[in-house]
Amino acid sequence: MTERVQRKLVAVLAADIAGYSRLMGADEEGTLARLKTLRRVVIDPILGGHSGRLVKTTGDGLLVEFASVVDAVQCAIALQKTLSSHEGGRPELERFRLRVGINLGDVIIDEDDIHGDGVNVAARLEALAEPGGICISRSVRDHVRDRIGLPLDDLGEVQVKNIARPVRAFRIRLDGGVPAAAPGGAGRNRLHPALRLGLAGVVALPLLGGLVWLAVPQFADRPITAAGSALSQKRLSVLVLPFSNLSDDPQQGWFADGITEDLITDLSRISGAFVIARNTAFTFKDRAVDVREAARELGVRYVLEGSVRRVGEKVRLNVQLIDAQSAAHVWAERFDRDLKDIFALQTEVTGRIARTLNLELLEAETRRGSARAAGNLDAHDLALRAWVTLLNKPQTAATNREGEALARQAIALDPDSALAWTALTYVHTRAGSFGWTASREASLREAVAAGERAIALDPKSSDAIYMLGYALRTSGQHERSMQAMEQAIALNPNNPLPYHGLAYSRILLGRAEEALPLLEHAFRLSPREPLAAIWHWTAGYAQFLAGQDEAAIASARKAMAVNPEHPNSWWLHAAAAGQLGRIAEASAAVERYQTMPGAVRSAAALRERMRLGSDSEVYLRQLDRLVAGLRLAGMAE
């Protein structure tokens, strides 16, 4: 007679530590000792205090059962909050951060162990959780929604591995912010239908000098779908395959894993991106992968693969971005570095790759949109084309008009396209900055309004916040601008644009020398930056104001080499040459500048344009030096 299988209904909590393999690779003994201490002083007491039974541990993983669903969720919340405080004093890359999944389900009892879908679903939810986050199933949500005092984000139906039916997943908002609307609610889609962003509600963000009330979006489709069809593939969707370790020492595999994990994190910060989660990506580790098949299975358009070779104190990374539909290489790059501070190296390289990939993905998607008939372009296609036009084409009045037309078409189709409003912010700010408008003041008012609209639609977009900061700076609101730049960097430390913004803010405060290190960092993040002409000009302007006229001319020439139609580079060259007494050279530069759209005719008018509302006495004296140089170059007073 077959023995009857014993079952019971329990709440199952599954957890693991994000980035554990990287931490072990860097310091095996220290990491293991820290983990043991963490279990003894944090995890075990909290589990006991919430009546949890530790079923088993697997390296950095935990499986815990609870008789009460509420106990399970309150235990997870206590774990995350206590761990955050416990690890807060450590550098970001060295912190232990738990991912937690909780399910209420039927399990099979096997002595002290438990098995079955009830356990499997909890493990899959854990894989969906962000580091420091908690994901729960619908059955858990139904029991705890009014009992934990924290809002929930509905992630929608998620198809997870080895589970026959989709799982309805929810994310606990540990910061207490207002939750996003559930699918099927009244909220309009944001950015792009594939992301199904809905208005979550309103929060007060202490940004830009006061409380700005912002709508908080939910990313309902961020978990992977079962799909493989072209319709299911999100536009900026990427699978990062685990990097291959080609080093002589097989034990150096942790370094390749660390690069992979950091890239997944950094690419996830790209506005509108859909990046396959770490746990799913690592199922491809040490396997021969058919790129097309993997992309079809996971519903992505692009696959990123690479290798790491470490020899002594040198490391080489090779990276390739592949269009999975055609198997063609979109982009490839090699990085050779000295291996000194290993964590700093990972941060630099992954930041560079993420920034480059952001631009390459945008370009690739624009090419896809351009290949379709004009009548088939949707709002996101148009917004994407506007953004790429403004970022990647030379900064001229003509490209500004082109970007504006595309952004307005996108907004006409979808008034809630955050990317389109971000692009429009840039259009109006550039028009006001370079004089490509009948009314500078009106253009800057429109820029600020567009920027605030973009942030309301996507409050976590580093680009949107940076562009609003740029508009605020150009309109003379320097304190609010500085706050915006700092907020943009906090959201995405690998976005070079706000570093340039902070550099310019330092100039307006009369601290030109402080601008140059910030610009150097921006160039390190993006050595092939499409906006390089502006950055070189900004460096030259800082050098000129600091009395470094030869260096200023060299920077102005670099800017001209990138974009000969960038007007500021010509008047900068003229002023610096004038100060050096090279009058013929200075006069030729003034003449060239005054043929350009938006050029002013007098040194006093340019001084007022460049003042940007600054009241720094140092900067105002530096502007007097600018006027003197321009007068020597032959510009009217």
Helices and strands as residue ranges (DSSP letters): E 7-17, H 20-26, H 28-38, I 39-43, H 44-49, E 53-58, E 61-66, H 69-87, G 92-94, E 98-110, E 113-115, H 117-128, E 134-137, H 138-144, E 152-158, E 167-172, G 193-195, E 197-207, E 210-219, E 236-240, E 244-245, G 250-252, H 253-268, E 273-275, H 278-281, G 282-284, H 291-298, E 302-311, E 314-323, E 328-338, H 342-371, G 374-376, H 379-392, H 397-413, H 418-434, H 440-457, H 462-474, H 478-491, H 497-508, H 512-525, H 532-545, H 549-562, H 567-579, H 583-593, H 603-611, H 617-632
